[in-house]
Amino acid sequence: MISTSLFNELYERAEKDSVALRIGVIIDRRGEVLLLERDDSGPIKATLKLPGTTVEPHEPLDAAVARGVATETGLIVTRIRCHVGHFDYLSPVGKPVRRLHFAVDVAATYPIRLSAHTAYTWAPLGSDLRVTPSIRGILEDYRKLGEARNPLSETVG
């Protein structure tokens, strides 16, 4: 479980760095992660994304995590397990953004009710996922965290 002081530290660091905050959430179902897909009727297949949201001004990070998951998937967050990492980028209008990533537990992994996406998939964590390089790095960090917590586990591949 994440402490309030860590949430406060992440928030304060973002304010100091003058970056807007977004949240990305890893929902793990026995080694598969939930990825969302937008309509990709164009000629290039869109990348998959983690559920998430924009943090509203003065919104507590744990509230943003729960709201983002509920809004995008209909799932209910029961626990925020850990902060996995973050990356910074420029928004399409050139504003600096920091995307914080958290691993969570949910009450149930079904039914999934999508709001802004057209499809979802449960993808094996170790597979070659159709995600951005930044998300691939976050998922790799998450996989390594799991191995560090359970050093007797074997990676099949």
Protein Blocks (a to p, Z undefined) as FASTA:
>chain_A
ZZfklmmmmmmmmmmnopacdddddddeehiacdddddffbfbdcddddddddddehiaf
klmmmmmmmmmnopacfbdfbafbdcddddfkopacdddddddddfbfcdcddfkbcbdc
dddfklccdbdfklmmmmmmmmmmmmmmmmmbccdZZ
